Amino acid sequence: MRFKKVALSLLIASCIMGNSYAQTTEDDGKLNSNATLDELIGYVLRNKIELKQANIDKAIGEREIASALSGWFPQINATGSLSHALQIQTTVINGEAIQMGQKNNSTLTFRADQTILSPTLFQASRAAKYVRQQNEQNIESTKINTVVDVSKAYYDILTSEESINIINENIVRLERQYTEANARYETGLVDKIDYKRALISLNNTKAELKTAKEMRNYKYDYLKMLLGMKTSQDVSLSFENQTMESNILLDTATALNYRNRIEFRQTETLKDIQKLNTQYQKWQFLPQLGAYGVYNANYFNSKFTDLYNNNYPSSSVGLSLTLPIFTGTKRIQEIRKSELQEQRIEWDLKNLENQISTEYSAAMASYRSNMNAWRNAKENMQLSEEVYTTIKLQYDAGVKTYLELMTAEADLKTSQLNYLNALYAVLASKLDIQKALGTVDTIN
């Protein structure tokens, strides 16, 4: 049946997590019609709002790093002053009152400071790589969740589309059965119970079709939300026919490596940052050393218009040293606190290992269970097709009752839908395992 061929496209779609996602759209704001899963992944990795925000956070982090490291460059400042003395200060020298200074005074000062030794700048220099690493990891984490969510949404829509196709096929079959039952009733071969049962089944299936279409509309809106699109925008998907059923398989013997998980690496980065903070607190015992140079342009005159005719400059260079001697044990307390925070992160890593192990175990159990359910559903679907075909022939020959035909038809529809749902469950659980293993490919 056609739906079986389309359903098998779910199987090949599962292998996408092990391949890179090719960029197939030319415009970031436009998604090709009949988009494949590859194209959806490429589009969402360029347009998802959370990813754009994460990239902005990365750019902000670069500015913060540059701002923190700018302290290593010379800091040059200029200041100026202008004053007019209403009364010139008088000083008595050897019993004689002498006015000191001029009525108009102006000073321009240029000062350059160069940091040589600074615990704060030491920390900023060493922390730069961890800040960059943290921002990259945040982006990667967002990409992983995005790829998994969009892939599941795509599989879910594919399942809904094929479920609708199955229901439509059932409606065609029920309409034909209703027509045949009504014709038999008109000719007096059977009573009206058969065609009334056929009408009831037909009406129920049409109502089921409406419900399925409403759910499909919601699933498309959910996908649009994941893609960062407005619900008013149109999205059409391509479900290419694939027959590689073996792609549903997963190597269940793959060893769990905690460091493959982005959450684990993020926690390790926090640990490195905390170690650096402990070192920074120890650096607080170091002195702060800097060099400076000062140039003053001094102007004095009793007449304002002639104030800037003559300059009496002064200049100096030197070193400045600040040595903290006693801070009330503050530095020691900060060191101890930072060391305790390091220990706490160590326990966070231990706890995360346990969580990852449990998550992987749950995902693997779900995958194995869903694989078993899928194999069973596939076998039941094949058996239901055989049973329906046989009973339909027997009904046409007058051997079987219409009730038996309806039962066989209902079993067939149920087995078909169960097969699709089981297939989706396997693919979704496979994604969960890949996420648990940290093997989701986000390269685009």
Disulfide bonds with the S-S distance in Angstrom:
none
